[in-house]
Amino acid sequence: MTRGSNDSECYYPRAQASGLVPTIFHERWWLDIETNGNFDVVECFEDGKLVGWLPYFLKRKSGFTYSVNPKMTHFIGPAINEGNGSSETRFLRKLQITRELISKLPPASVYKYKLHRDVTDVVAFQAEQFSTNVQFTFEVPPQVTDALWNNMRPKKRKKIRKASEELTSYDIEDPELFWNFYEKNLKWRGLYCSYYDKISTCKIIEACLTRNCGRIYAAKDKRGSLVAVLFCIWDQFSTYYYMTSRTEDAHGGATSLLVWNAMQDAAQKGLIFDFDGLTNAKSILFYAEFGGTLSPRYVVTRSTLIGGIALGLKTALDGKNFFY
């Protein structure tokens, strides 16, 4: 696979490449763990300096070549140093760099990216024959504790207060303990196959804990039994609500209590708390009660005719996406 110019922990050193590591999902160690090293990048240079790069993840299945976001990489897309100048100058420069990166991608039946928060328009992708749609996430900006608390709905504050009286908050340092708890609760819900796999998840958790860019929040009841967990990760801009699980008999405010703890930690670091996407009507209500604001995340797709048909297929037996 293609590498940056040195072997540091970041894919490209932030000190030398402003804007070129926009999220934790762009870190080299993350991509290495997530894909087992099976990814590549296209790059754009100006006057010998790197100004943009875009990862891709080519796989083959049933005669198709495709590239989609890896399962644990929730956001990705072009990383660009747009430089200085007026808003028009920076827009045109980002447009040019993005189109050049796209033009360098090798042929494939399908390319699909869920883009990170720095991608505020998809004009370049549309110009390169990508179809586009938008998903949303809730974001809570860093604020003083009283403001965070008061911006939540009264019902949510009441749940958190009651949960704090019944539960004790603490941290978990063992990725395997987290996974076993997570898997046990999936089985309780009748879900015997996780979207994630144990090996990759535990490696990601261990890497984040080691690098101090992740934390497992936990809650135990008065008997000392673990009842809820929340794994959050963060980069230089945002903390992400990443994975969570609770027992069948956990207090109704257990998860909310852990989110509240994580929101306070994010604010103390000066980070946005990102709920990492809306998945269903229940999650929309749950997230909205924390007082966040809606923010768009663009999804771009380019496919051949046959590739487009395959992209929409679900297997008859388990309903999984064709490409996973």
Secondary structure, DSSP 8 states (H G I E B T S, - for coil): ----SS-SSSSS-TTTSTTS--SGGGSHHHHHHHHTT--EEEEEEETTEEEEEEEE--EEETTEEEEE--TT---B--EE---SS-HHHHHHHHHHHHHHHHHTS---SEEEEEB-TT----HHHHHTT-EEEEEEEEEE----HHHHHHHS-HHHHHHHHHHHHH-EEEEE--HHHHHHHHHHHHHHTT--S-SS-HHHHHHHHHHHHHTTSEEEEEEE-TTS-EEEEEEEEE-SSEEEEEEEEE-TTS-TTHHHHHHHHHHHHHHHTT-EEE-----SHHHHHHHHTTT-EEEEEEEEEEE-HHHHHHHT-B-TTT--BTT-
